[in-house]
């Protein structure tokens, strides 16, 4: 598992990331609570910067989206971007 640290980039899904037709946005980790819980500053496309606290962090986009599909309330979820 990748360890989070302040300043690292992640991608976020959820209402905090939605803008301009996109359902995800890049974010910077601003606080680390644990290996799976962080605070982030989100940069949605063509929208104001947003902040989210206690965001669950996943290794992959698929894991984050699977968790979101099983959850009945909106939240921000983060995952590491794919390496290209």
Secondary structure, DSSP 8 states (H G I E B T S, - for coil): -----TT-EEEEESGGG-BTTBSEEEEEEEEEEETTEEEEEEE-TTS--EEEEEEEEESSHHHHHHHHHH-SS---EEE-----
